[in-house]
C-alpha cells in the first residue's frame, strides 16, 4: 500500500507515538516450577490504590519523584525536585519510618531548573519515606510535604539469554584476524536506495557487538564485545554539539530485559562518554535519547516483589516495573522518573501473571520504547499491553492510550498492533510502528505500518503497511525508519533481515545475516575517521607468511574508516628504504594488493583526491 507524506494530521501537542521494542528472547521463557502461594510469605503491595497521580505538588509548580503515594521506590533513590531553581528550595528534610532522619545534600541540575536531594545512606525495604521542605515563590514561602514507600527488590539474577553453541559462518580478515563479524548477504540492491550505511548490533552464537555495513553489505566497522556481553540500538545522536555514535551494552535475560550502560563514541571511535542509570538501577537496552537540553532519557526494567493475587497471580510474586529515567548528563542526577506501576494497571496486560515468581517475574508491560518531544509530551510503548501511551512529561500522567485493553482512541481496520516495537512519531503527523504480531502469533505476518491519528474524531487509521516478500513472523525486536527521501527502512528483529521500501511499497533493498538477529537496524549517513593506524598483513599466494624471494600479497584494512578510496603499497629491502610499488582501489573491508618479492612492506590510505589519510606500520614480508 502506498502512502504520500503530507501535512501534519494533528498538532504537536496532540497524541504522538514513541518507538517500541519487544523481548529479545526467541521463544517464550520456560515455565519454572513454583511453590504454592500458601507456603511462601506474601509479598507487599506494589500498586497504589489510586493510579495515574500527578507528580506536581499542588500550588508549587514542583514535580517530584518518587511519585507521591507510590509503593515502588528504590532503597537507593534520590529525591528529585524539578521545576524551580535550586536556590528557591530550602529546609529539605527526609525521614524514613524505620531508618529515621537521613542526612544528605541538595545538588542543583546543570539546566538550572531543580535539584536532587542525595541521601547519605540507603533506605530500608517496606518503609515509608516522608519528604518536607520549603519553596520560595516571589516573596512568599510555601511549605510542601509528600511520602512514598520503598519496594522490596527481587535480588535473584534472571536467567540469561541462552547462547547457541553451533559455530556460525563469520568473516575473516588477514589484516585483522581479531575481527570475526557475521556474514551479511545482500540479496537485492536496486540502486535507488537512500544514501547511508547500515547500523546493526548482531546478536548470535559468534562474536557480538556494534557494527556498521556499507551498501554492498561489506564491513565498515565492528567492535566485538567480551563473551556474554551484548549490544543494541547503535545510532547517531548529537552530544554537546557534535555527532556521535551511541549504543547500549550489557547483559540480557531470557525475558529480554537488559542490564547495562550506554556508550558514546566520537567520529574517531574514541569513547567520550558513558551513561548510567541512577537510583540503584541499570540501563535497559530498549531505547536511548540525548535531548537538546543535554539530558538522557532511557528505560529501566526493574523487578520488585509484589502481591499479584488481585491480578490472578501468586501472592508471593514478583513483577517487572517499566521505568523511564531522565538524567542530567553533566551531573548524572535524576531529573525525573516515571514508573509504570504507578500509572498502568496490571489488568491491562495480555501476558499471564503466572508463574509471576522471583525467577520469572510478571512482565506485565515490557516497556520497549520512548519517544520524547518538545512541548511536554512523551509516548512510550508497552509490548505486553499492545498499547502506546502518551504522557504529560511535567505531571507524568497518562493523557491517552492507543490500542490494547480500554484504548482511549478508536482503531480503524488493520490499525491494531500486537507485541509491537519502535512506534515513532513522524514529522508529517504519521506514526510508524513495527508490528510484530507474535509471540504467540496474533497476526499471520510481521509488518511495518504507518498510521494516522485524527484528534477531531479520536481515531487511528491505517495508512500503509509493508511486508517482506518472504512471510516473516518476528517474535521480538524490529524497527521502522522513515528515510529523508521518503523510503522506509525496516529491521525485521528476530528474523535476520533488513529491507528498504519505496513510499509506494516497492522493495528496493534486502539483506540477511543468518543466524544472527539485530534489535534494530538503521540506514544513516556516517563519516568515520579513526585515529589508529591502518592494518596490514602479508602472505605468499596460497601460503602463510611469504618466504624470501617469493611474490607477496599484502592485505590492507582500516576498521571504521569511510574516507579511503584507494591504497598505495610501499616495499623495500629495509624498513628505511621503502618506495611505492603498486596501488589499488579499495575493495570492501580488506583490499588485497599483489607485489613482487620484498623484504618489508607498508601501505598508505588515500582519499578520493589522493591525499594521505593514514599510514600503516612497516612489517616484514
Secondary structure, DSSP 4 states (H G I P E B T S, - for coil): ------S-SS-TTS-----------SSPPP------GGGSPPPPP-S-SS-S--SEETTTTEEEESPTT-S-B-TT--EEEESS-GGGEEEEEEEETTTEEE-EEEEE-TTSSEEEEEESS---TT-EEEEEEEEEETTEEEEEEEEEEB--B--SPPPBPP---S---B---SS-TT--PBP-EEEEE-S-SPS-EEEEEEESSS--EEEEE-TTS-EEEEEEPPTT-EEEEEEEEEETTEEEEEEEEEEEBTTS-EEEEEEEE-TTS-EEEEE--STT--B-SS-EEE-TTSEEEEEEEEEEEE--GGGTS-SSEEEEEEEEEEEETTT--EEEEEEGGGTS-GGG-SS--SS--SSS-B-SS-EEEEEEETTTEEEEEEGGGTEEEEEETTT--EEEEESSTT-SSEE-TT---SS-EEEEE-TTSEEEEEE--TTTTSSSS-EEEEEEEETTTTEEEEEEEE--SS----SS--EEEE-TTS-EEEE-TTSSEEEEE-TTS-EEEEEE-TT-EES--EEE------SSPPEEEEE-TTSSSPPTTS-EEEEEE-TT-----EEEEEEESSTT-EEEEEEEE--SSEEEEEES--SEEEEEEE-TTS-EEEEPPPEE-
